[in-house]
């Protein structure tokens, strides 16, 4: 009986993971196509010169440049470091970092698929609030001496980067076949940056949905399942603080964390707690470690404190702001969905269409070999190797589960 029970849960976990990925596939492809188009056709050669010391204009430009440079956390960290070293103000550079990881088109699409419109609005409004609260934190703590010392050390250690050298404007690029090849290559580089996080994240989401009982979430998150409107301030604050701790333990990027956020929401965690979990991609250990490598531990821990305070404040404002507007999403309980997981519905046809587009991009991208670019910029270390082997283990887990499904029929 125990073996049969485990086998049933195993199959449920694997099918749930695959269902989640199937539901999100077209959204991933659409998001990365849009991201690739923006990154190729929007010129950003001189943006570091426009991102001077903290001011409304510089912070707004940092936010805008971050939006059009949407990327994974490690790529965003590297670009932020480069902008900061070249002379961008600390606050505009942080605005760039937060915008490029939160005000992200593909992230919003995935959130819409798994969580609903309230969380999409929360993601984009929260992205702006994160920047504003981080700015306020810097103004109150005044770390100018530390920042100058770190910038000087960066320049002495790494020298001055060469300019990007992109002289074509976007109209010329639209007519260039080489630019469209760059779009294709950028699209596959986007996938190369996130495939490990996505694989591990979706696999873990399926395992949690099948194996973890609701009582676990009710114990970890105070008031889970009771409805966000009925929670005390202390319970909401506890949910918001525990959310980043849970994200810290997963160390998975934001795209891979969305199905996990859906699991939290499906088990009754408050709106503020789920949003705090989503916003926590920049306070996980691998990111802290990269910041320490770039800036030293003192500034890395300062950035950690700044981001943690900002995401707690942002999540509180979102939770109670949405409550005042009557926008809090209804409480839900239960994990994975049942019924026809892979029905012939709109998801099926959207996936076919976007897979066909992916095939066209593959042919276009491979028609001319790229010189290659390392988007992780030094992040191919222990963290990346651990994620790689976790992804390999996930594929074995999924393959084994599918085998038991086939043999059980």
N, C-alpha and C positions, 0 to 999 in steps of 0.2 A: 504493500500500500504506500509506503514512504517513497519507494522508487517511482511508482506511478504518479504520486502527487508531485514529486519534483519534476518528472518528465513533463507533466501538464503545465506547470509554472514555467519551465524552461522554454517550451514551445510558445507560451503566451508572451514571454519576454522578448523572444526573437521576432515573433510576428508583430509585436507592438513597435519594436525598433524599426523594422522595415516599413511598417505602415506610416510611422512618423516621417521617415525620410521620403517615402513616396509622396506624401502630402506636401512636403516642402520642396521637392525637386524643381518644379517649374519656377518657384519663387527664387530659389538659389540662382538658377540660370538667368532669369530676368534681371535680378539684382546685380549679378556680376557683369552682365552685358552692359547695363547702364553705367556701372562703375568704370568699366574699361573704356567706354566711349568718352566719359568725362575726363579720365586721366590722360587720354591720348589727345583729345581735341581742345582741351582748355589749357592755355599757356600759363605756366606758373614760375617762369624763370626768375622774376625779380620779386617774388612775394616776400622774401625775407627782408628786403629793403623797405617794404611798406609796413612791416610789423615791428615798429619801433617800440619805445618804452610805453608802459601801460597808459592807455587813454581810450576813450570811447571808440575812436576811429580805428586804432590799432587792434583792439580786442575784437571789434566787429570784423575786421579783415582777417584776423587769425581764425575766427569762427567760420567765415565764408571759405577761406582756403582749406580749412579742415574738412568742411562739408564736401567740397569737390575733390578732396584727396582721400575719400573714405577707404579704409584698409584694415587689415588685421592689427591687433595690438602691437606686435613686435615691429611691423613696418612703420606704424605710427610713432612708436618710441624712437626709432632711428631717425625718421624725418624730423621729429621735434628736436632731437639733439642737434641735428645739422643746422636747423633754423636758428636755434639758440646760440650755437657757436658762431654763426655768421653775423649775429648782431640783432636778431629779433628779441624783443623784450620778453622777460620771463612770463608775465601774465598772458600776452598774446600767444606765446609758444604753448602754454598750458591750454589756452582756448583752442588752439589748433589741435592739440592732442585729444581733448575731450570731444570736440566736434567730429574729428575723423574716426572716432570709435563709437560715438553715440548718435550723432546726427547723420546716420548712415541709411541710404536708400534701401539696400538689400536687407538690412536688419529690420527696418520697418515692415517690409513685405513679409518676412518670416514671422514677426510678431503678430501681424494681422492673421496669418494662417493659423497660428497656434493659440492665440490669446484673445484677439478681438480688438475693436477700435479704441476702447478706453486705454489699453496698454500702448497702442500706437501713438495716441495723443500724449500719453504720459511719457513715452520715450523721447519725443521731439521737444515737448515743453520742458521736460526734465533735463534734456541736454543743455538747453539755454540756462536753466536754473543752476545746473552744476557749474557752468562757467562763471556765473555771477557770484555764487557762493565761494568758489575758489578765489576769485578776484578779491572779495571782501576779506577772506582769510589772510591773503597776502598783505593787504593794506593794514590789517590789524596787527600782524606779527612782524612786519618790516624786516624781511631777511636780505636786504640789499647787499650787506657786506659779504654774506655767504655766497650770494649769487655772483657777485663780481669775481670773487676768488675762484669759483668753479669755472666760470667762463674763461678766465685767464689760463687756468690749468688745462682746459680742453684745447685751447688754441696752441698752447705750448706743446701739448702731447701729440696732436693730430695735424697741426698746420692748417692751412686754408684750403678749402675744397675748390675745385675748378667749377666754373659755371656750367650749367646744363647744356648750353650751346644750342637750344632749340630756337631757331630764328623764324620758322614758318608760323604764320598766324593760322587760326582755326579754319578760315575759308580755304586757304591753300591746302591744308591737311585733308579737308573733305574730298578734294579732287585727287589726292595722292593714293595710289594703290599701296605704296609702302606704309602709309598711315593705317590703312585698314588691316594690313598684315600685323601692324603693331597692336591694333585692337584685339585681333585674334590671339596673339601671344600674351597680351596683358590678361585676357580672359582666362587662359589656362594657368597663368602665374597666380591669378586670384585663387583658383582652385588649389594650386600647389601650396598656397599659404595656409589653407584652412582644412584640407582633407583629413588630417589627423584629428584635429579638434572635433570636426563634424562626426567622424566615425566613432570616436570614443564617447562624445556627448550623446549621440542618439542611442548607442548601445547601452550606456549607463541609464538613460531615461527609460528604456524598455525594461531593464532589470529592476529598477526602482518601482515602476508601475506594476510589475507582476509580483515581486517578492516582498516589498515593504508594505506593511499594513498601515491603515490610516492612523492607528493609535500612535505610531512613531512620530508622525507630523504633529499630532495633537500634543505630544509631550515636548517636542523640540520647539514648536511655535505656539506660544500661549494663545488660547482662544481659536485655534484653527478649526474651521468648520462652523463657527458660530455666526458668521456674517460680519463684514467690516464695520458696519454702522453700530453694532452693539459692543464693540471692543472698547475697553478703557484706553486712556492715553498710554499708560504703562505697558499694556499688551501690544499696542501698535508699535511703540518704541522698541520693545523687545523683538518683535518680528523684524523690524528694520535693521536692528543690530545683528541678529542671528543670520539674516540673509547674506551679508558679506562674508560672515564666518563660514557658512556653507559653501559659498563660491570659492573662498580661499582654499578649502579642502579639496575641491574638484580640480582646480587649476586648469580649467578648460576655457577657451576663448568665448567671446560673446555669442558667436553664431552657434557653437555647440551647446551653449548654456540655455538657449531658448526652449528646447523640448524639456529640459529640467525645470525651467521656470513654469512651463505648462503643467508639469507634475505637481509642483508646489501649489499652483492655483487650483488644480483639480482636487487637491486634498485640503482645501479650505484656508490656505495661508492668506493673510490680509493683502489688499492691493498694495499698500506701502511696503510690505515685506517682499512681495514679488518684484516690485520695481527696484528695491534696493539690491536684490539678487542680480537683476539684469544689469544694473549700473556698476557692478563690482568687478568688471573684467580688468580694471587697472589697479586693483588693490590685492591681486593674487600674488603668491610668492615669486613665480617666474618673472613677472613684471617688476617687482621690487628689486629682484636680483639684477636685472638688466639696467635699471636706473642706477643702482649702486655701481655697476661696472662703468657706466657713462660719467656719473657725477660724483661718486663717492657715497659712502653710507650716510653721512650726515644730511646731505640734500635729499637723498633717496627716502630717508625716513621722514623728512619734512614734507616731501611730496605725498607720501603715504598718509600722513596725518591730515594734510590739506584735503586730499581726495576723500578720505573717510568722513571727515566732518561735512564736506560738501554733499556727499551722497546721502548721509543721514538727514541733513537739513532739507535737501531736495525731496526725498521720499516722504518726509513729514508734510511738507507743503503740498505735494501732489495728493497725498491721502486725504488730508482735511479740505483741500481746495476742491477736489472731486466730490467729497461728501457734501459740501455746501451747494455745489451745482447739481447734486443728485446724479452724478455720473459714476459712482462706484459700481463696478461690475457685480452681478449677483454672485452669491457664494455658491460654489460647486463642491461636490464630494465624489470621490471615485477616481480611479486611475485610468486605465486604458479603455479605448472604445471597443465596442463589440459589433457584431454583424459583418456586413460585407466590407472587408478592409480595402480591397482593391477593385471596387465596382467600376463599371463603365460609365463614369460620370465626367464632369467637367475637368477634374484633376487628371484623369486618364488622357484626355485629348490635349490638354495643355502640356502635359509631360511629353507626349509624342511630338508636339509641335516644337517645343524648345529643345528636345533632344535632336531633332532634325537640324535646327539652327546651330547647335553645338557641333554636329557633323560638318556643316558648311564652314564653321570657324576653324575646325581642325584641319580641313583641307587647305584653307587660306593661310593658316599659321605655319603649317609644315611645308608650304611651297617655297619658303625662303627661310633658311636657318637663322635663328637669332644668336647674337653673341652671348646672350644670357645675362641675367641680372640677379643678384642675390638680394631678395627682399627681406631677409631676416637680419642681415647685417650683423653677424656675430652671434645670433641667437641659436645657431646650430650647435648646441652644447648638450649638457646633460638633459635639460628639459626637453629639447627636441628629440633626443634619442629615446628618452622614456616614453614620450608621446608616440613615437614611431612603433615601438614594441607593444605598447598598449593597443595601438590600432591593429597591429598584426594579430594580437590575442583576440581582439574584438571580431576580426574576420573569421578566425577559427571558431569562436563562440557562435557566431551567426550561421556559419556553414554547418556546424554540428546540430544546431537547432533545426535548420531546414531539413537536414537528413532525417532527424527523428520525426518530423512532420510527415515526410514522404513515406517513411517506413511504417508509420502508424496508420496510414490509410489503407 
